[in-house]
Amino acid sequence: MTATLPSHEVAAGVTTWLSAFGDALSAGDTAAAAALFTEDCFWRDLVAFTWNIKTLEGRAAISAMLDQTLPGVQPRGWKITGGEEPAGAGGVVEAWIDFETAAGRGRGHLRLRDGRCWTLLTSLDELRGHEERRGPTRPKGIERRANPARTTWLEDREQEASELGITEQPYVLIIGGGQAGIGLGARLRQLRVPTIIIDKRSRPGDQWRSRYKSLCLHDPVWYDHMPYLKFPDNWPVFSPKDKIADWLESYTKIMELNYWPDTEATSAAYDARAGQWAVQVERDGELLVLRPAQLVLATGMSGRPNLPDFPGMDSFRGDQHHSSAHPGPGRYRGKRCVVIGSNNSAFDICGALWENGADVTMVQRSSTNIVRSATLMDIGLGALYSEEAVASGMTTDKADMVFASIPYRIMHQFQIPLYEQMRERDQEFYDRLEAAGFEHDWGDDGSGLFMKYLRRGSGYYIDVGAADLVANGDVALARGQVDRLTEDAVVLEDGTKLPADLVVYATGYQSMNGWAAELISQEVADRVGKCWGLGSDTTKDPGPWEGEQRNMWKPTQQQALWFHGGNLHQSRHYSLYLALQLKAREAGLPTPVYGLQEVHHLR
Ligand SMILES: Cc1cc2nc3c(=O)[nH]c(=O)nc-3n(C[C@H](O)[C@H](O)[C@H](O)COP(=O)(O)OP(=O)(O)OC[C@H]3O[C@@H](n4cnc5c(N)ncnc54)[C@H](O)[C@@H]3O)c2cc1C
């Protein structure tokens, strides 16, 4: 077992493998390179080889990819990352690696079993000649000589703002100035790509401000950092939504973004011959057309409400709205509130309504995975994103790369044991929930809520207290499908009548290609297909297997159209690869895309 090997032998094994791999690639011997992998191998590439986000599964897929990409990529300089000792445990040796390509410098991660590669991650980190100016190459910020034509930083910023989008066109237009849009905008700014971010709302962060007032982030602070600018050490573990909104607003200023508030994109069309979009926008009531080369929709994965269409909704006399429009509990004290849905938003809203003296019923239509927040932090995220992880030397960047190094095809195998531990720790809690009639699940294969998030973006609740309200009956539970609404009640298919003054539809969100339908055309939305999901053939994630998130952060079937979003961790990490793809195009580098994904589902 490698666990017993001395560290110099572990390192020697990695060096031997890297050297054989490097030699095979330099010789263009793709069969020899593929033979260095185990039969059940995976190679996940983030833009370095494929100009795509792509996982190759098995030796044949790897050699096919190399046959096509090797002449252009010209990889070289494979070595163990300085200061990172390879480690072996349980028969697997792990190592951090560096390499170079014709276009730039890359980083990666390697898992070896019996001297062969089981998983390989390669990621492009920077483009040669287009490096970000930071650390030793940071701008001076001052000109140390007399200059009658001297301009100040403020004057330069004002001039840029008066020209970009008016007399000069941006190379990239990002529609949507939430965390995704501004994180990507910050990276593009560092890469010197002329970019405008527009948002129809008045202030950056307004999307968070507009959400129900009890909302706090469900993920802890270490998971939530924006690119470049980390939260200070006194930031709460779970950020209240208005606090995160203020942070995002400050971020746009500090990162010097060209952010246009109160600016709504109303339509967009691509002129393939000119290589340019024409995007109609309404800015402070004024109509203008922006003509970027690249269009990014960062309009939100949780932005297009999935509003059900139940018979009788139009005759209901009380208040009714989607969870995204829920104003908070204040006005519903003493009222009968029916919340349809049993995932995060439903629980948060039920909890806040109950705290404010409402009479609350949750309608559960399908089963939910619930994990207690503290348990999830300890068992699910603790090793990578926690105070203890930081104390043991784990950085956010490294944690992101560890996550990225696990191929989606086998990620559930890593998750299942964690959720088994969670179940064991909180067994009494689950017994109480089930005794209350709550339908609970652990995902189709027991892999829990993180896989549910990746596969379908729904079906779970990270419990911050509201589950106990359901378990002890403070929030009433009704199970079944909604048949119709009457003037004053929700009626379920089994005839159960739930009198209501308020109905909240906590029924989730639609695929992001709906934004393309709304802004561009149904034809383009269909050409691009569904966004999100892995094709795992589990509930709400139909096959065939895709291996990566559909359409996210990578080229789509519509030239020059990109989708960006996800949670804070994904937005942070994958904005790097999207920014590099955009920069490479702006710089005129060859970016041949390997394995552009096929479209199997429209929504
Ligand atoms: C209730 C809830 C709780 C969540 N909790 C967490 C959490 O704890 N941790 C986490 O990481 N993630 C969480 N998320 C998921 C995700 O982080 C958020 O949805 C986040 O807001 C996504 O950021 P975004 O920038 O991708 O999109 P959004 O924040 O939705 O921003 C999209 C922006 O696009 C703008 N826009 C849309 N159309 C146009 C147009 N035509 N023209 C101009 N502007 C337009 C909108 O005004 C909006 O500001 C949560 C989501 C919800 C709904």
The ligand as an ORCA input file, in Angstrom:
! r2SCAN-3c Opt
* xyz 0 1
  C     -33.494     32.085     -1.720
  C     -32.126     31.822     -2.267
  C     -31.079     31.543     -1.390
  C     -29.785     31.311     -1.884
  N     -28.775     31.059     -1.006
  C     -27.509     30.842     -1.490
  C     -26.415     30.618     -0.606
  O     -26.552     30.535      0.591
  N     -25.183     30.446     -1.123
  C     -24.960     30.521     -2.456
  O     -23.824     30.412     -2.880
  N     -25.992     30.688     -3.315
  C     -27.241     30.863     -2.868
  N     -28.280     31.057     -3.747
  C     -28.035     30.839     -5.188
  C     -27.323     31.999     -5.892
  O     -26.117     32.314     -5.243
  C     -28.195     33.231     -5.961
  O     -29.344     32.949     -6.708
  C     -27.474     34.416     -6.599
  O     -28.292     35.553     -6.534
  C     -27.082     34.117     -8.032
  O     -26.301     35.171     -8.507
  P     -26.258     35.542    -10.035
  O     -25.381     36.718    -10.166
  O     -25.948     34.332    -10.823
  O     -27.755     35.930    -10.394
  P     -28.717     37.008     -9.738
  O     -28.278     37.395     -8.387
  O     -30.087     36.444     -9.891
  O     -28.518     38.282    -10.650
  C     -29.017     38.348    -11.947
  C     -29.244     39.812    -12.280
  O     -29.646     39.909    -13.640
  C     -30.464     41.035    -13.743
  N     -31.219     40.936    -14.999
  C     -32.048     39.937    -15.403
  N     -32.534     40.207    -16.624
  C     -31.999     41.383    -17.007
  C     -32.116     42.170    -18.179
  N     -32.888     41.817    -19.207
  N     -31.428     43.333    -18.238
  C     -30.644     43.728    -17.217
  N     -30.502     43.012    -16.090
  C     -31.168     41.860    -15.985
  C     -31.318     40.989    -12.495
  O     -31.831     42.252    -12.170
  C     -30.318     40.471    -11.455
  O     -29.757     41.502    -10.670
  C     -29.567     31.304     -3.277
  C     -30.639     31.577     -4.143
  C     -31.900     31.836     -3.645
  C     -33.024     32.107     -4.607
*
